[in-house]
Amino acid sequence: MSNVISESIQAYNQVGFFVGAFICLGIGGFILGNAFYWRVHALRASGTIIGVMAKAGIYTPVYSYAQGGQTHLAKSDTGSSSVRGKETGRVVPLMISAHNPTEAREANSYLFDVIGIVFFVPGIWLGYVALTAYPVTRMTWIVAVAMVVYLAERGYRILIPKAQRVSIEEWKKQHNIGETTIDLTEVKPIENVVSAPDVQQAQQAQLQSYKKFAPLLGIFAVILIAVGIYQSVKITRLEARGLRISGEVVRMKEEYSSGSGGGDYVYYAIVRFRTEKNIIVEFKDNVGSNPPSHRPGDKVTVLYLPGNQQQDAIIDRGIWWNWAIPAIVFLFAAFVLLILVGMLRKSTVQKV
């Protein structure tokens, strides 16, 4: 009975990780795909901000741009409560929607790319944990089916009754989607919406914060790149000159790791194997997790370098998963660099 309860709990956790991975990868993939579609198919033009459309404290820039010898207007597909970068007369490179000439976004903005990465990377990690921390058993499928049935039932309950549903066209109209005209009476210079001293004060405060955090982000990015290079060199050496041999997990090492939730324990596998020279070696795997990804007695494949087997040995998870750690580190480094580049660009614009 206790084994059934334990397997059920593990299966529930595993399916939960799968659901989280599916959601994060779905959202991240959609956002990244949309951003990629814009960069490939959008029309390029230089636009000038003629004002903003203000609604509930959100300011959406409106641009004037020339295309085909004519002047057109386009509204940004994003808005914010910040007044920074929305000064009337500011010239910015634009990407114009290939399907709607009145919809645009700034070509040098990587907001959607960053948001997509923020969702996509955790999705990869959740999927990795679901596949490696738990075995896929019959209980996994039972819990998965039960969870699908539960989610379907809850989704059916929150569906809007058919009589109260609006048509797709009405929904687009309510959310101003697909509009091909812009009401100029709603467009006002940001300087008229917010007083000029307030605009300048907000710009100065933002510029000071950039000066404060830019060096820290730069140092953090350098550290991440250095770690990524170190891990890449290690994996490259192992894949090129390493030997693979059978090993066994002899125990799990528990280590405390601080986190946003006040801290938690991470479990690392201690693996024992015998080298080609009949030397018995034990090492701690460099990947830890909670729940533990292995159990004492598990058989694993060890990848190690002859002559330095204790320091360079790892559990061989296949070439793709072996490269997961440096790949994730480089992704986070790219994420930090994108933020840093955006901050430097915007601070340069403000100085001008």
N, C-alpha and C positions, 0 to 999 in steps of 0.2 A: 504493500500500500504506500509506504514511504517513497519507494522508487517511482511509482506512478505520479505522486504529487511533485516530486523533484523534477521529473521529466516534463510535467505539465508547466511548471514554473519556467524551466529553461526554454521550452518551446514558445511560451507566451513572450518571454523577453526577446527571443530570436525573431519571432514574427513582428514584434514591435520595432526592432531594428530594421527589418525589411521594409515595413510601412514607412518609417522615417526616411530611409534611403530612397524609396520610390517617390515620396513627396518632394524631398530636397532635389533629387535628380530631375524630376519632372519640372519643378518651378525653375530651377537653375538652367536646365536645358532649353526651356521655352524662352526665357529671358535672353540667354546667350544666342539662341537661334534667331530671335527677333533682332537683336543688335547686329548680328552678322548679316541678316537680310537687308537691313537698312544700309549698312556700309557697302554692300555689293550692288544693290539695285537703286538706291536713292540718287536723285539728281543733285549735282553740286552747284552751289551759287554763293555769292557773297551778299549777306543781308545786313540791313541797318535796322536797329531797334527804333520803332516809332512810338512805342508806348507799351503799356501792360493792361491786361484785363484782370481786375481785382474782384475776388469773390471769397468771402469768409476769411479774409486775411491771407489768401494765397494769390500771388502775383504771377501771371502767365505772360511772358513776353510776346509781342507781336512784331513781325519783321516785314520790311519792304525789300524786295529783291527783283532783279531784272532777269528775264528769261525770254528768249526768242524776240528780242527787241521791244518787249512790253514789261511794264512794272506790275508785279503781283504782290499780294499780301499773304502771309502765312503766320499761323499761331503755333507756338511751341507746344509739343505734346506733353511737356512737364512744366510744373510751376512750383513755387516754394514761397515760404514766408519771408525769405531773405530778400533784401533790396540790392544786394551786391551783384554786379554784373548786368544790371537791368537799366543802366543809364541811357537816356534817350540820345540817339545819335551814335551809339556804340556800333562799330562794324564787326561782324563775326562771320566766320565761314559756316555755311549751312548745308545740311542734308535735307532735301525736299522729298517728301513721300512720293513714291512712284505711282501711287493710286489716288492720292489726294494732294493737289498742289497747294492747298491752304494749310497743310500740316508739315511741320519741320522740327528739326532738333539741331543743336550745335554740333558741328563735325568734330570739334576738339574736346567734346565731353565724353567721358568714359564711365558715366554713372551707371548705365545699364550693364555694361561689361563687368563692372565691379560687383554690382548686386548679383548678377548671374554667377560669378565665381564664388561669392559668399554662400550661396545656396548649394552650388554644385560640389564644392570640395567636401563639406560635411556629408553630403550624400554618398560620395565615394567611401569616406571613412565608415559611415554607418553600414554600408553594404559589405565592406571588408570585415567589420566586426561580426556581422550576422553570419558570414560564411566561414569565418575562422574560429570564432569563440565558442560556437556550438555545433554539434553534429546535426545534420539534417536527418531526422527520424520520422517514423510514422506519426508520432505525436505532433511533430511540426506541422504536418499536413492537416491533422485534425484541428489544431488550434487555428491554423490559417483559414480553413473553411468556416469555422465558427466565427472568426473575426470578420470575414467578408459578409457573412449573413447578418451579423450585428450592425456593421456599418451600413449595409444596404437598408436594413430596417430603420435605423436612425435617419438615414438620408430620405427615405420615403416619408417619414413623419414631418420633416421640415420643408418638404416640397410645398410650394405655393399652390393653393387650389386652382384648378383650371379656370374657373370663372374669374379669378382675381389676377390672372397672369396678363402681362402686357405683351404686345407683339414685339418682334425683334426691332422693327422700324421705330416703334414708340420708345423702346428702351434706348436705342441709339440717340433718339431725339432728346430724351431726358438727360442723357449723359454727354450731349454735344459731340457725338461720335459720327464721323462721316460727313460733317457739314462742309459745304463747298463755298460758303460765303462767310465773311467776317463783318459783324456789326460794328462799324467805326465809332458809333456813339458810346460803345462800351470801352473803347481804347483811350487811355489817358496816359500822359507822361508820368513816369514814376515820381518825378519831382513835384507833380501836382497832387499825387496821392499821399506821398510822404514828404514832409518838409525837407528842404535842402540840408539844413544842419543835421537833421536826423540821419540822412543818407550818408553824409560825410563822416559822422560819428560812427555809424555802423561799419563803414569801409575801414576807418582807422583801427577800430577794435578787431576787425577780421585780419587786417594786415599784421597787427601785433601778435595775434595768436599764431599766424603763419610763421612769423620770425621765431616764435618760441618753440613750436613743435616740429618745424621742418628739419632742424639738425638732429633731433631725436629720431625722427622717422628715417633719416638718412643713415644714421648709425645702426638702427635696427635692421634696415634693408641690407647693409653691408654684412652684418652678422649672419643673417639668414642666407645670403649668397655664399658666404664662407662655409657655413655648415652644409649647404647643398653641394658645394664643390667637394668638400671632404667626403661626404657620403657617396657622391658619384664616383670619385676616384677609388674608394674602397670597394664599391660594387663592381666597377670595371675590372679591377685587379682580381677580384674573386671569380668573376665570370670568365676572365681570360686565362688565369693560371691556377684557379682553385680546383680542389678535388671534392667529389661528392661521396659521402659514405653514410651508412645507416647509424643512427644514434637513438638514444632513449631519454625521455624526460624523467629525471630522478626525483625532482621536487619543484615546488613553486616558491619563489622568493617574493615576499610581501614588502612593498616600499610605500611610504606615505608620500602623497603628491598633493600639494595645495591647489585649490581651484576656487572658482566663483561661489561654489556651494559650501565653502568652508573647508574643503579638503576631502580626499578620499584615498583609498589604497589601490595600488596598481600591482598586478602580479606578473612576474617575469619567470619564464621557464629556465630551469637549470638543467642543462643537457650534458649527458656523458656519451662519449664515443671513443672508439679505438682507431688510431691512425694506421696508415699503411706500414709504419715501423713498429706496430704493436704497442704504442704508447697510449695509455688511458688518459683522456683529457676531459675536464669539465669546464663549461663556460656558461655565462648568463646571456640569454638572448637579448638583443637590443630593442625588442618590441615588447612592451608591456600592455596589459589591458585589464579592464574590470567590467564584466566577469573574466576569469582566467581563460585564455585561449587554448590552454593545454591542461592535461592532468598527468600526475605521476604514472609512469608506465606507458605513456603514449610513444609510439614509434615515429621518428621523424627523420628526414634527410638533412644531413649537415653539409654545409659548404664551407671549406676552410682552405687556408694557404699553408702548404708544407713549410715548416720552419718557424711559423708564427701562428700556430693553430689555435692557441687559447685566446689571443687578442682579436684575431680577424675572423673567427668562426661565427657563423650565423645559421639559423634554421632556414633551409632552402625552401622558399615558397613558390618557386617558379620565377622566370625572368621578369614577368610583369609586376608581380607583387614585391620582388626584391627591389625593384626600382620605385616602389610606391613612396617610400620615405623621402628620397631626394626630390622626387617629382612634386610631392605636396609642399616640401620646403621651398622649392623654386616658385610654385604657384603663389604661396603666401608672400614671397619676396616680390614677385611681380605685382601682387595686389598692393603692397606697401609702396612700391615705386610708382604705381599709377596714382595713388593718393598724393604722393610727394610731387610728382610732375604737375598734377592738377593744381596743387597749392601754389607752386612756383609760377605757373602760368597766370593764375588769377592775381597773385600779388604783383606780377609784372604789369598786368593790365591796369591795376589800381594805381600803381606809381605813375603810369603814363597819363 
